[in-house]
Amino acid sequence: MVVHVFVLGIDPGVTRCGYAIIEPRARRPRPVAIGIITTAADLALPSRLAELQHELRGLFDEYQPAVVAIERVFFQHNVRTAMSVGQASGLVMAEAASRGCAVAMYSPNEVKQSVTGDGAADKAAVAAMVQVLLGLSRPPSPADAADAAALALCHLAHAPMAAAVEAHR
């Protein structure tokens, strides 16, 4: 029986939550699923959160990721956006924890630096590098999906160093 190890990258949001399931491989990580979860804007917030939770549980059930890489809210100009990102992040972290899944958090700048080599890269540059790194025929779209894939790739780049540091504690 072949056992697959997956990293679940999440770009959190209540309106649009990007996700990417990436399988680590020696030569090139393999994209398994990349997309977004959307919720209807006309629903009440509790219903939207319940819908997002249901969809997230489906991803966890289907792929059983070993680790979840999620964007850390570092700074937001818009308070409503920050709240939405925080609520979605909380759902993801709670679901991961309830399943014994590791959670790694990365700032937007860490992700951009890891994927493009430039911590100030724009969304188009991130999507283009995700395309190259995963061998895709075109960049993932929309940007939330590309960002989720970039988060998973960032984790794959950082995980060996984190494991080495932990081994020497």
C-alpha positions in Angstrom: 0.0 0.0 0.0 1.3 3.4 -1.0 1.1 6.1 1.7 0.9 9.7 0.5 2.0 12.6 2.6 0.3 15.8 1.8 0.8 19.5 2.8 -2.4 21.5 2.9 -1.8 25.2 2.1 -4.5 27.6 3.2 -5.0 31.2 2.2 -7.7 31.9 4.8 -10.8 34.0 4.2 -14.6 33.7 4.7 -15.6 34.9 1.2 -12.8 33.1 -0.6 -10.5 30.6 1.1 -7.7 29.3 -1.1 -6.5 25.8 -0.7 -3.7 23.6 -2.2 -2.9 20.0 -1.5 0.8 19.4 -2.4 2.6 16.1 -2.2 6.3 16.4 -1.4 8.6 14.6 -3.9 12.3 14.5 -4.3 12.5 16.1 -7.8 9.4 18.4 -7.8 6.4 18.7 -5.5 3.2 17.3 -7.0 0.1 19.4 -7.1 -2.9 17.2 -6.1 -5.7 19.8 -5.8 -5.7 23.6 -6.0 -8.7 25.8 -5.7 -10.9 28.0 -3.6 -13.8 27.5 -1.2 -16.4 30.3 -1.5 -19.4 31.2 0.6 -22.4 33.3 -0.4 -22.2 36.9 0.7 -25.9 37.0 1.4 -25.7 34.4 4.1 -25.3 35.4 7.8 -21.8 35.1 9.1 -22.5 32.0 11.3 -23.9 30.2 8.2 -20.9 31.2 6.1 -18.5 29.9 8.8 -20.5 26.6 9.0 -20.3 26.2 5.2 -16.6 26.9 5.2 -16.1 24.5 8.1 -18.0 21.8 6.2 -15.8 22.3 3.1 -12.6 22.3 5.1 -13.6 19.0 6.8 -14.1 17.5 3.4 -10.6 18.4 2.4 -9.2 17.0 5.6 -11.3 13.8 5.2 -10.3 13.3 1.6 -6.5 14.1 1.8 -5.6 13.6 5.5 -2.8 16.2 5.3 0.2 15.7 7.6 0.6 19.4 8.0 -1.3 22.6 7.3 0.6 25.7 6.2 -1.5 28.8 6.8 -1.0 32.5 6.3 -0.3 34.4 9.5 -2.2 37.7 9.7 0.7 40.1 10.0 -1.0 43.4 9.3 -4.2 44.5 7.7 -5.4 47.9 6.7 -9.0 46.8 6.7 -10.4 45.7 10.0 -13.3 43.7 8.4 -10.8 41.8 6.2 -8.6 41.1 9.2 -11.6 39.7 11.2 -12.6 37.6 8.3 -9.1 36.2 7.8 -8.9 35.5 11.6 -12.2 33.7 11.7 -11.3 31.5 8.8 -7.8 30.9 10.2 -9.3 29.8 13.5 -11.5 27.2 11.8 -8.5 25.8 9.9 -6.3 25.6 13.0 -9.1 24.0 15.1 -9.8 21.4 12.4 -6.1 20.6 12.1 -5.6 20.4 15.9 -8.7 18.1 16.3 -7.1 15.7 13.8 -3.6 15.8 15.3 -2.3 17.6 12.2 0.7 20.0 12.6 0.1 23.6 11.8 2.8 25.9 10.4 2.2 29.7 10.1 4.0 32.0 7.7 3.8 35.7 7.0 3.0 36.9 3.5 6.6 38.2 3.2 8.1 34.8 4.3 6.0 33.1 1.6 6.9 35.6 -1.1 10.6 35.4 -0.2 10.5 31.6 -0.2 8.7 31.2 -3.5 10.1 34.1 -5.5 13.2 35.2 -3.7 11.7 38.6 -3.2 9.7 39.4 0.0 8.0 42.3 -1.8 6.9 40.3 -4.9 3.4 41.0 -6.3 0.6 38.4 -6.7 1.4 37.9 -10.4 5.0 37.0 -9.6 4.0 34.6 -6.9 1.5 32.9 -9.2 4.1 32.6 -12.0 6.6 31.0 -9.7 4.0 28.6 -8.3 3.4 27.6 -11.9 7.1 27.0 -12.5 7.7 25.2 -9.3 4.8 22.8 -9.7 5.2 22.4 -13.4 1.7 23.7 -14.2 0.6 24.6 -17.7 -0.7 28.0 -16.4 -0.6 29.9 -13.1 -3.3 28.9 -10.5 -6.3 31.2 -10.5 -7.7 33.0 -8.7 -4.9 34.6 -6.6 -6.2 32.9 -3.4 -5.5 29.5 -4.9 -2.1 30.5 -6.0 -1.3 32.0 -2.6 -2.4 28.7 -0.9 -0.1 26.7 -3.2 2.7 29.2 -2.4 2.1 28.6 1.3 2.5 24.9 0.9 5.6 25.4 -1.2 7.0 27.7 1.5 6.4 25.1 4.1 8.2 22.5 2.0 11.2 24.8 1.7 11.3 25.6 5.5 10.4 22.1 6.8 13.9 20.5 6.5 15.6 23.4 8.4 12.9 23.3 11.1 13.3 19.6 11.5 17.1 19.9 11.7 16.8 22.6 14.4 14.3 20.5 16.4 16.6 17.5 16.2 19.4 19.4 17.9 17.3 20.7 20.8 
